[in-house]
Amino acid sequence: MTTRSSAYAVPASANEIHTETTEDSLFRKVTLRIIPFLFFCYVIAILDRNNIGFAQLQMKHDLSLTDAAYSLGAVFFFIGYVLFEVPSNMLLHKFGARKTFARIMVLWGMASVLMVAVSTTTQFYVLRFLLGVFEAGFFPGIVFYLTFWFPARRRAGALSIFYAGVAVAGVLGGLVSGSIMRGMDGMHGIHGWQWMLAIEGAPAVLLGVIAYFYLQDNPSAASWLSPREKAQISEALARDAKPTEHGHSLLAALGNRYVYLFAFVYFCLTSGILLLLFWMPSMIKGFGVTDIVQISLYSAIPNAIGALGVILIARNSDRRNERKWHFVICAAGAAAALALLTSHGIGFAGSMAFLTAATVLIYAAHPIFWSVPATFFRGPNAAASIALVSSIGVSSGTITPYLIGLIKTYTGSMSYAFYFIAVLLVLACVAMAHALRHERAERARTA
């Protein structure tokens, strides 16, 4: 019996080539229909979640916040997010994507707009918590939703677009956040950072309404697909299906050891991305840039390059059908770049180069990672398993930002924070390699 390995591909027959060409056309159609809209929604989600990285440049003075107290605001978001992520994803499985995504976006948009009324630290913390509650389940919901539309071998490419969205949100924030904060500061007695948070949050409400009418819960409900195309998608998904697990979905997920292994990997990865999202403006300020608009513009550079890099790397991973070494190279390379950021005498250009390299590689590791758990979890337990991986993993947001804030507060430097994240990324490499080695052995045993 001949099988295809993850590293090498056997020559395809003429019939296989025709089938793959037909499938390419079909999944290109699916991609163009659903991915651009979800991508734009995700850009707004990331922008609303992380634009306090720019807001802190004014907010810490206006609300008398230390670095540690500012980091606590980031923590409150993730407390709400972690508590409600699994229930949100289970509701998606029950009620469908249209209603779930619409509810999430409308509520988080309203919470962002209400930032315009914040005048105390307590109000800021409460709204950050509510933002986490309302946004909970959005990204794991997308991961689960894509399993209805794309087979495993096409999923990293699709997910790479969403992690490019993280970078695009950084570019967008870099281009407009500083200008809003400086240009609208004091207008109608409202601080510039409040205007920025409200203006960048408002589009989510409109997108939530559009999502209800635009999205379909699964291919069988899509009027823009022919019966033959629906059957082709079903056949493609069935080819990499695994036997489903039995029992209550949440209980089965809690008993799956791979949930915790992948959650640890995701914890390490999200710690890296949190460093970039919440502290990049401060890092660039530490490189010697003081003007708020220049800081925001410089922050667009790593994110713009990261948006391109994440797509190219993930598509190469899909094309080669290889995950392990793509992930290891990205995570280990990012760890090295962060460690090199602590070097003395590298200057502004060197610091930006290492920051850009770390950004590209941390972003690129995420879609490669998320293409793997979906191949481990199948059937009615998939929604709970994926959400549990994300929920446990993203709990880094309740720990990492505050630790980084404490490190910066008490040492006056980000160097030890860079080392801390670098170690986590190396540990992620080890854990991911272990999971993929076991999967390969299991696949060989059952072939």
C-alpha positions in Angstrom: 0.0 0.0 0.0 1.5 3.3 -1.1 1.0 6.3 1.2 2.0 10.0 1.0 4.4 11.2 3.6 4.4 14.7 5.0 7.7 15.5 3.5 7.5 13.9 0.0 4.8 13.6 -2.6 4.4 10.7 -5.1 3.6 11.5 -8.7 -0.1 12.0 -9.3 -2.0 10.2 -12.0 -3.8 12.1 -14.7 -7.1 11.5 -12.9 -5.7 12.8 -9.6 -4.4 15.9 -11.4 -7.8 16.6 -12.8 -9.4 16.0 -9.4 -7.0 18.3 -7.7 -7.4 21.0 -10.3 -11.2 20.8 -10.0 -10.9 20.9 -6.2 -8.5 23.9 -6.4 -11.1 25.8 -8.4 -13.8 24.9 -5.9 -11.9 25.8 -2.8 -10.7 29.0 -4.4 -14.4 29.9 -4.9 -15.1 29.1 -1.2 -12.1 31.1 -0.1 -13.1 34.2 -2.0 -16.7 34.0 -0.7 -16.1 33.6 3.1 -12.4 34.4 3.9 -12.3 38.1 2.9 -15.3 39.0 5.1 -14.1 37.0 8.1 -10.6 38.4 7.6 -11.9 42.0 7.8 -13.9 41.1 10.9 -10.8 39.6 12.5 -8.7 42.7 11.7 -11.3 44.8 13.6 -11.3 42.3 16.5 -7.5 42.4 16.8 -7.5 46.2 16.5 -10.1 46.6 19.2 -8.3 44.1 21.5 -4.8 45.5 21.2 -5.1 49.2 20.4 -4.5 49.9 24.1 -0.9 49.3 23.2 -1.1 52.8 21.6 -3.6 54.2 24.1 -1.2 53.6 26.9 1.1 56.2 25.5 -1.4 58.8 26.7 -3.7 56.8 29.0 -1.0 56.0 31.6 -0.6 59.7 32.3 -4.4 60.6 32.1 -5.4 57.7 34.5 -2.1 57.8 36.5 -1.2 54.2 35.6 2.1 52.4 36.2 3.4 49.8 33.6 2.1 47.1 36.0 -1.3 48.7 36.4 -1.7 49.2 32.6 -0.8 45.5 32.2 -3.6 44.7 34.6 -6.1 46.2 32.0 -4.8 43.7 29.5 -5.2 40.9 32.0 -8.9 41.8 32.7 -9.6 41.3 29.0 -8.3 37.8 29.0 -10.0 36.8 32.2 -13.3 37.5 30.5 -12.1 35.9 27.3 -11.0 32.7 29.0 -14.1 32.3 31.2 -16.5 32.5 28.2 -14.5 31.0 25.3 -15.6 27.4 25.6 -19.3 28.2 26.2 -19.2 30.5 23.2 -17.8 27.9 20.9 -20.3 25.3 22.1 -23.1 27.8 21.3 -21.6 28.1 17.8 -21.9 24.3 17.4 -25.6 24.5 18.6 -26.8 27.8 17.0 -24.5 28.1 13.9 -22.0 30.7 12.8 -24.3 33.4 11.6 -26.0 34.0 15.0 -22.8 33.4 17.0 -20.5 35.8 15.0 -23.2 38.4 14.8 -23.8 38.4 18.6 -20.0 38.5 19.3 -19.3 41.4 17.0 -22.2 43.6 18.0 -21.5 43.3 21.7 -17.7 43.8 21.5 -18.2 46.8 19.2 -20.6 48.4 21.8 -18.1 47.8 24.6 -15.3 49.4 22.5 -17.5 52.5 21.8 -18.3 52.9 25.5 -14.6 53.5 26.1 -15.3 57.1 25.1 -17.0 57.5 28.5 -14.1 56.1 30.6 -12.8 58.5 33.3 -11.5 56.2 36.0 -9.2 53.2 36.2 -12.1 51.0 37.5 -14.2 51.9 34.5 -11.4 51.0 32.2 -10.9 47.7 33.9 -14.6 46.8 33.8 -14.9 47.6 30.0 -11.8 45.6 29.2 -13.3 42.7 31.1 -16.6 43.0 29.2 -14.7 43.3 25.9 -13.1 39.9 26.7 -16.4 38.4 27.6 -18.1 39.6 24.4 -15.2 38.7 22.1 -14.7 35.2 23.6 -14.9 32.4 21.1 -14.4 34.5 18.0 -11.1 33.1 16.8 -11.6 29.5 17.9 -15.1 29.9 16.4 -13.4 30.7 13.1 -11.0 27.8 13.4 -13.9 25.5 14.0 -16.0 27.1 11.3 -13.3 26.5 8.7 -13.3 22.8 9.4 -16.8 22.8 7.8 -15.3 24.2 4.6 -11.7 23.1 4.2 -9.9 19.8 4.5 -6.9 19.6 6.8 -4.3 20.0 4.0 -5.8 23.3 2.9 -6.4 24.8 6.4 -3.0 26.3 7.2 -3.2 28.5 4.1 -6.7 29.7 5.1 -5.7 30.3 8.7 -2.6 32.2 7.6 -4.8 34.8 6.1 -6.3 35.4 9.6 -2.9 35.7 11.2 -2.0 38.1 8.4 -5.0 39.9 9.9 -3.1 40.3 13.1 -0.3 42.0 11.2 -2.7 44.1 9.1 -4.4 45.3 12.3 -1.0 46.3 13.5 -0.4 48.2 10.2 -3.8 49.9 10.4 -3.3 50.8 14.0 0.1 52.1 13.2 -1.2 54.3 10.4 -4.2 55.8 12.1 -4.1 55.4 15.9 -1.4 57.9 16.6 -3.0 60.5 14.3 -6.4 60.1 16.0 -4.9 60.3 19.5 -3.0 63.5 18.7 -5.5 65.1 16.3 -8.6 64.6 18.4 -7.1 65.0 21.9 -9.3 67.3 24.0 -12.1 67.4 21.4 -15.4 67.8 23.3 -13.4 67.3 26.5 -12.5 63.7 25.6 -9.0 62.4 25.5 -7.4 61.3 22.3 -6.9 57.7 23.4 -10.7 57.5 24.2 -11.6 58.8 20.7 -9.2 56.2 19.2 -10.7 53.3 21.1 -14.3 54.3 20.2 -13.7 55.1 16.5 -11.8 51.8 15.9 -14.5 49.8 17.7 -17.6 51.2 15.9 -17.2 49.1 12.7 -17.7 45.9 14.6 -21.3 46.7 15.3 -22.0 47.1 11.6 -20.0 44.0 10.7 -22.0 41.9 13.2 -25.3 42.9 11.5 -23.8 42.1 8.0 -22.5 38.7 9.3 -26.1 37.6 10.2 -27.2 38.0 6.6 -24.0 37.2 4.7 -22.6 34.0 6.3 -23.9 30.5 6.0 -23.6 28.0 8.8 -22.1 25.2 6.6 -21.7 24.3 2.9 -25.1 22.6 2.7 -26.8 25.9 3.5 -24.9 27.9 0.9 -27.1 28.9 -2.0 -24.0 30.0 -4.0 -22.8 26.4 -4.2 -24.2 23.8 -6.7 -25.3 20.4 -5.4 -22.2 18.9 -7.1 -19.9 21.4 -5.4 -21.5 20.7 -2.0 -20.9 17.0 -2.6 -17.3 17.6 -3.6 -16.6 19.5 -0.4 -18.3 16.7 1.6 -16.1 14.1 -0.1 -12.9 16.2 0.5 -13.7 16.5 4.2 -14.5 12.8 4.5 -11.2 11.8 3.1 -9.3 13.0 6.1 -12.0 12.2 8.7 -11.2 10.2 11.8 -13.6 8.1 13.8 -15.5 10.3 16.2 -15.3 10.1 20.0 -18.2 9.2 22.1 -19.6 10.9 25.2 -20.4 14.4 26.1 -18.3 16.8 24.0 -16.9 18.9 26.9 -16.2 15.9 29.1 -14.5 14.1 26.2 -12.4 17.2 25.5 -11.3 17.5 29.1 -10.1 13.8 29.0 -8.0 14.2 25.9 -4.3 14.7 26.7 -3.7 16.4 23.4 -5.9 19.2 24.4 -3.4 20.1 27.2 -0.4 19.6 25.0 -1.7 21.9 22.3 -2.9 24.3 24.9 0.6 24.6 26.3 2.0 25.2 22.8 -0.6 27.9 22.3 0.1 29.4 25.7 3.8 29.9 24.6 2.8 31.3 21.2 0.3 33.7 22.5 2.8 34.9 25.1 5.0 35.9 22.2 2.3 37.6 20.3 1.1 39.5 23.4 4.6 40.9 23.9 4.3 42.4 20.4 0.7 43.5 20.5 0.8 45.3 23.9 4.4 46.4 24.1 5.6 47.1 20.5 4.9 50.9 20.8 6.9 51.0 24.1 9.7 48.9 22.5 10.0 51.4 19.6 10.0 54.3 22.1 12.8 52.5 23.8 14.7 52.4 20.5 14.9 56.3 20.8 11.7 57.5 19.0 9.6 59.9 21.1 6.9 61.4 18.8 3.6 59.4 19.1 2.8 59.6 15.4 6.3 58.4 14.5 6.0 55.5 16.9 2.8 54.4 15.4 4.2 54.7 11.9 7.3 52.7 12.7 5.2 50.0 14.3 3.5 49.5 10.9 6.8 48.3 9.4 7.2 44.9 11.3 3.4 44.3 10.9 3.4 45.0 7.2 6.3 42.6 6.5 4.7 40.1 8.9 1.4 40.2 7.0 3.3 39.0 3.8 5.6 36.6 5.6 2.9 34.8 7.4 1.0 34.0 4.2 4.1 32.9 2.3 5.4 30.6 5.1 2.0 29.0 5.7 1.3 28.4 2.0 4.7 26.8 1.7 3.8 24.6 4.7 0.5 23.6 2.9 2.3 23.0 -0.4 4.8 20.7 1.1 2.2 19.3 3.6 4.8 19.7 6.3 4.2 21.2 9.7 6.9 20.1 12.2 9.9 21.9 10.7 8.0 24.9 9.5 6.8 25.4 13.1 10.2 24.7 14.7 12.0 27.1 12.4 9.5 29.9 13.0 9.3 29.5 16.8 13.1 28.9 17.3 13.9 31.7 14.9 11.6 34.1 16.8 13.3 33.2 20.1 16.7 33.9 18.6 15.5 37.3 17.3 14.1 38.3 20.7 17.3 37.3 22.4 19.4 39.4 19.9 17.2 42.4 20.7 19.0 42.6 24.0 22.4 43.1 22.3 24.1 46.4 23.0 25.2 48.7 20.2 23.0 47.4 17.5 21.4 50.8 17.0 17.9 51.7 15.8 18.2 49.9 12.4 19.4 46.7 14.0 16.7 46.8 16.7 14.0 47.3 14.1 15.4 44.4 12.0 15.4 42.0 14.9 11.9 43.2 16.0 10.6 42.7 12.4 12.2 39.2 12.2 10.6 38.2 15.5 7.2 39.6 14.4 7.2 37.7 11.1 8.2 34.4 12.7 5.8 34.6 15.7 2.9 35.5 13.4 3.8 32.7 10.9 4.0 30.0 13.6 0.3 30.5 14.6 -1.5 29.3 11.4 0.9 26.3 11.2 0.0 25.5 14.8 -3.7 25.8 14.3 -3.7 23.5 11.2 -2.6 20.7 13.5 -5.1 20.4 16.3 -8.0 20.3 13.8 -6.5 17.0 12.5 -6.5 15.5 16.0 -10.1 16.5 17.0 -13.1 15.3 15.1 -16.9 15.0 15.3 -19.1 16.4 18.0 -16.1 16.9 20.3 -14.2 19.2 17.9 -15.8 22.4 18.9 -15.2 21.9 22.6 -11.7 20.6 22.1 -10.6 23.4 19.9 -12.2 26.0 22.2 -10.5 24.4 25.2 -7.1 24.5 23.5 -7.7 28.2 22.8 -9.1 29.0 26.2 -6.3 27.4 28.2 -3.7 28.7 25.8 -5.0 32.2 25.7 -4.9 32.3 29.5 -1.4 33.5 28.9 -3.2 36.9 28.6 -4.0 36.7 32.3 -0.4 36.1 33.2 2.1 37.3 30.6 1.2 41.0 30.1 1.3 41.5 33.9 4.6 39.7 34.2 6.1 41.8 31.4 4.7 44.9 33.1 6.3 43.9 36.4 9.6 43.2 34.7 9.7 46.5 33.0 8.5 48.4 36.2 11.2 46.8 38.4 14.1 46.5 36.0 13.5 49.5 33.8 14.3 47.3 30.8 12.5 44.8 28.5 15.6 42.6 28.2 14.5 40.0 30.8 11.0 39.9 29.2 12.6 39.1 25.8 14.5 36.2 27.4 11.3 34.9 29.2 9.4 34.8 25.9 12.3 33.3 24.0 12.4 30.4 26.5 8.6 29.8 26.1 9.0 29.7 22.3 11.7 27.0 22.6 9.5 25.0 24.9 6.7 25.3 22.3 9.1 23.7 19.7 9.7 20.7 21.9 6.0 20.1 22.7 4.9 20.5 19.1 7.6 18.1 17.8 6.4 15.5 20.4 2.8 15.8 19.3 3.6 15.5 15.6 6.0 12.6 16.2 3.3 10.7 18.0 0.8 11.4 15.2 3.2 10.2 12.5 3.8 6.9 14.5 0.0 6.5 14.9 -0.6 7.1 11.2 2.1 4.5 10.3 0.5 1.9 12.8 -3.0 2.3 11.3 -1.9 2.5 7.6 
